[in-house]
Amino acid sequence: MTLEPPGEHGGDGRLVARSLGVEGRAILDLSVSLNPFAPQVAELAARHLADAVGRYPDRLDRARATTALARALEVEEDRVLLTNGGAEAIALVAAELGRGWVEGPEFSLYARHLGALDPEGPRFRSDPHNPTGRLAASTEQAAAWDEAFYPLATGRWRAPGRPESVVVGSVTKVLACPGLRLGYVVVPADGGAALGTPGLKERLERRQPAWSVWPLALVCLPELLERADVGQWASLVARARTELVGVLRRHGYAPLPSDANFVLVPRAAGLRAALARQRVVVRDCTSFGLADHVRIAVPDEAGLERLDRALAACGDRCPPGEQR
């Protein structure tokens, strides 16, 4: 049996299932770091599906969704731009800035979409850091912050004290519905003047393809945000992360300290393939320049039990980690 090679950004569960000859739902996919405690979205989406697939999104859909998100983010509506997932938000901002600096290891989309890497250019930075999961110090500076995982690390939608920076985020990471493709940009309070791009929101809107965010996502977003409790979710994530670290240590691995809903595990060459054969998928970190590391999303209680059993079943096929 030959496993599908790991994808650059995780989300390999269905491909691994095909390799194993099983259905996708038989796989526990911990290669994408979604909120394991978010409410199910399928029923809500099904209620709006028939209407949404038969039309284009309109200004009313977008206005209602933007209002709801701005309220959650506690920021003025005219600073918020909805996007087709966090990936589009990153691509739009990087294209507008044109050049920038990424200090690795970092999420690879920043460098991919920048026109040029320049140590003197605007800095892109994830917070919490991806892939280590550590929150940035309050003294750190960046022109563009990616806060996709910030709510699940802190219980707050946004980091304070960044009025001159542009922020990108991923609603669907927090709400565990990546298929809806909902991300956002929050432009600086000065409209981007300090970054050399005054009128930044309008510039980004001109770059954005028409009908970028589909109507189902826009219609569902206000109700999804009403259900959101990032404070409670962050507490549950922190508790589950502690349990995940305990399981990994029992099996001889030494996950690095993390504040996020994932942990980075060094000296784990071969672990992804071994776990995949046990129907558990973790994130290959080659795209971060860390080929012997894996990143493991924090699971719920049932998922943690599955991971524990999978690690035990791997036996000698799992490489020995550094025992703490």
BELCOR-V330763 format. One record per residue. N is the residue number from 1. RES is the residue in three letters. NEAR is the number of other ideal C-beta (glycine too) atoms within 10 Angstrom. Layout:
BEGIN
N;RES;NEAR / N;RES;NEAR
END
This chain:
BEGIN
1;MET;6 / 2;THR;5 / 3;LEU;16 / 4;GLU;14 / 5;PRO;12 / 6;PRO;23 / 7;GLY;15 / 8;GLU;14 / 9;HIS;15 / 10;GLY;21 / 11;GLY;16 / 12;ASP;25 / 13;GLY;21 / 14;ARG;15 / 15;LEU;18 / 16;VAL;25 / 17;ALA;20 / 18;ARG;14 / 19;SER;16 / 20;LEU;17 / 21;GLY;8 / 22;VAL;12 / 23;GLU;10 / 24;GLY;12 / 25;ARG;9 / 26;ALA;12 / 27;ILE;21 / 28;LEU;21 / 29;ASP;22 / 30;LEU;28 / 31;SER;27 / 32;VAL;19 / 33;SER;25 / 34;LEU;22 / 35;ASN;25 / 36;PRO;21 / 37;PHE;18 / 38;ALA;19 / 39;PRO;14 / 40;GLN;9 / 41;VAL;18 / 42;ALA;10 / 43;GLU;8 / 44;LEU;17 / 45;ALA;18 / 46;ALA;10 / 47;ARG;13 / 48;HIS;16 / 49;LEU;15 / 50;ALA;8 / 51;ASP;11 / 52;ALA;19 / 53;VAL;10 / 54;GLY;8 / 55;ARG;9 / 56;TYR;10 / 57;PRO;20 / 58;ASP;11 / 59;ARG;7 / 60;LEU;10 / 61;ASP;21 / 62;ARG;18 / 63;ALA;12 / 64;ARG;14 / 65;ALA;26 / 66;THR;19 / 67;THR;14 / 68;ALA;18 / 69;LEU;24 / 70;ALA;18 / 71;ARG;14 / 72;ALA;22 / 73;LEU;22 / 74;GLU;10 / 75;VAL;18 / 76;GLU;11 / 77;GLU;13 / 78;ASP;12 / 79;ARG;20 / 80;VAL;22 / 81;LEU;26 / 82;LEU;24 / 83;THR;25 / 84;ASN;20 / 85;GLY;23 / 86;GLY;26 / 87;ALA;19 / 88;GLU;25 / 89;ALA;29 / 90;ILE;25 / 91;ALA;21 / 92;LEU;27 / 93;VAL;32 / 94;ALA;23 / 95;ALA;14 / 96;GLU;19 / 97;LEU;22 / 98;GLY;14 / 99;ARG;13 / 100;GLY;24 / 101;TRP;19 / 102;VAL;22 / 103;GLU;11 / 104;GLY;11 / 105;PRO;17 / 106;GLU;19 / 107;PHE;23 / 108;SER;17 / 109;LEU;21 / 110;TYR;25 / 111;ALA;15 / 112;ARG;14 / 113;HIS;18 / 114;LEU;24 / 115;GLY;13 / 116;ALA;9 / 117;LEU;12 / 118;ASP;12 / 119;PRO;9 / 120;GLU;7 / 121;GLY;17 / 122;PRO;21 / 123;ARG;17 / 124;PHE;27 / 125;ARG;22 / 126;SER;25 / 127;ASP;24 / 128;PRO;24 / 129;HIS;22 / 130;ASN;23 / 131;PRO;27 / 132;THR;21 / 133;GLY;24 / 134;ARG;18 / 135;LEU;18 / 136;ALA;19 / 137;ALA;7 / 138;SER;8 / 139;THR;5 / 140;GLU;12 / 141;GLN;11 / 142;ALA;20 / 143;ALA;23 / 144;ALA;25 / 145;TRP;24 / 146;ASP;27 / 147;GLU;28 / 148;ALA;27 / 149;PHE;28 / 150;TYR;28 / 151;PRO;27 / 152;LEU;28 / 153;ALA;24 / 154;THR;20 / 155;GLY;16 / 156;ARG;15 / 157;TRP;21 / 158;ARG;18 / 159;ALA;18 / 160;PRO;8 / 161;GLY;8 / 162;ARG;19 / 163;PRO;9 / 164;GLU;14 / 165;SER;22 / 166;VAL;28 / 167;VAL;25 / 168;VAL;28 / 169;GLY;27 / 170;SER;25 / 171;VAL;29 / 172;THR;24 / 173;LYS;25 / 174;VAL;26 / 175;LEU;24 / 176;ALA;18 / 177;CYS;24 / 178;PRO;16 / 179;GLY;12 / 180;LEU;20 / 181;ARG;20 / 182;LEU;30 / 183;GLY;26 / 184;TYR;28 / 185;VAL;26 / 186;VAL;25 / 187;VAL;25 / 188;PRO;20 / 189;ALA;15 / 190;ASP;12 / 191;GLY;17 / 192;GLY;25 / 193;ALA;13 / 194;ALA;15 / 195;LEU;20 / 196;GLY;11 / 197;THR;22 / 198;PRO;12 / 199;GLY;13 / 200;LEU;24 / 201;LYS;19 / 202;GLU;14 / 203;ARG;18 / 204;LEU;22 / 205;GLU;13 / 206;ARG;10 / 207;ARG;13 / 208;GLN;19 / 209;PRO;9 / 210;ALA;6 / 211;TRP;12 / 212;SER;19 / 213;VAL;25 / 214;TRP;17 / 215;PRO;21 / 216;LEU;21 / 217;ALA;26 / 218;LEU;24 / 219;VAL;21 / 220;CYS;22 / 221;LEU;28 / 222;PRO;16 / 223;GLU;14 / 224;LEU;26 / 225;LEU;18 / 226;GLU;9 / 227;ARG;11 / 228;ALA;19 / 229;ASP;13 / 230;VAL;20 / 231;GLY;12 / 232;GLN;11 / 233;TRP;21 / 234;ALA;22 / 235;SER;13 / 236;LEU;18 / 237;VAL;26 / 238;ALA;18 / 239;ARG;11 / 240;ALA;20 / 241;ARG;24 / 242;THR;10 / 243;GLU;14 / 244;LEU;25 / 245;VAL;21 / 246;GLY;12 / 247;VAL;18 / 248;LEU;21 / 249;ARG;15 / 250;ARG;12 / 251;HIS;17 / 252;GLY;15 / 253;TYR;25 / 254;ALA;15 / 255;PRO;24 / 256;LEU;14 / 257;PRO;10 / 258;SER;25 / 259;ASP;21 / 260;ALA;30 / 261;ASN;29 / 262;PHE;30 / 263;VAL;23 / 264;LEU;25 / 265;VAL;24 / 266;PRO;16 / 267;ARG;15 / 268;ALA;26 / 269;ALA;12 / 270;GLY;13 / 271;LEU;24 / 272;ARG;24 / 273;ALA;16 / 274;ALA;20 / 275;LEU;26 / 276;ALA;25 / 277;ARG;16 / 278;GLN;19 / 279;ARG;18 / 280;VAL;27 / 281;VAL;29 / 282;VAL;26 / 283;ARG;28 / 284;ASP;25 / 285;CYS;22 / 286;THR;15 / 287;SER;20 / 288;PHE;20 / 289;GLY;12 / 290;LEU;19 / 291;ALA;10 / 292;ASP;14 / 293;HIS;23 / 294;VAL;27 / 295;ARG;28 / 296;ILE;29 / 297;ALA;26 / 298;VAL;29 / 299;PRO;23 / 300;ASP;13 / 301;GLU;10 / 302;ALA;10 / 303;GLY;18 / 304;LEU;19 / 305;GLU;12 / 306;ARG;17 / 307;LEU;23 / 308;ASP;19 / 309;ARG;12 / 310;ALA;21 / 311;LEU;21 / 312;ALA;13 / 313;ALA;15 / 314;CYS;19 / 315;GLY;8 / 316;ASP;7 / 317;ARG;13 / 318;CYS;21 / 319;PRO;15 / 320;PRO;10 / 321;GLY;18 / 322;GLU;10 / 323;GLN;10 / 324;ARG;10
END
